[in-house]
Amino acid sequence: MASKLELEEYLYRRAIDIIESTDADYDKENLLFEEVWLPLANLYKDRIMAPKPEGEK
């Protein structure tokens, strides 16, 4: 199984592929959201949802 860092790298490379594609901007936005941003947020949801330690902004 791939590590979080390897999965993150794959998602960033996928984002670059989507951005450099000849698809319409609307299609790119949808692909980025579905194939990159949602999986990336899911990958780090434990850190997103965790309460911040006291004294940290």
FENQUITA-V806838 format. One record per residue. N is the residue number from 1. PHI is phi in whole degrees, -180 to 180 (999 if undefined). Layout:
N|PHI  N|PHI
//
This chain:
1|999  2|-75  3|-77  4|-58  5|-65  6|-66  7|-66  8|-63  9|-61  10|-60  11|-65  12|-66  13|-66  14|-64  15|-60  16|-62  17|-59  18|-66  19|-62  20|-83  21|-72  22|-92  23|-64  24|-65  25|-56  26|-59  27|-67  28|-61  29|-61  30|-65  31|-63  32|-60  33|-65  34|-76  35|-100  36|-124  37|-69  38|-64  39|-63  40|-67  41|-63  42|-65  43|-63  44|-114  45|-61  46|-63  47|-79  48|-69  49|-87  50|-69  51|-66  52|-75  53|-63  54|-58  55|88  56|-99  57|-85
//
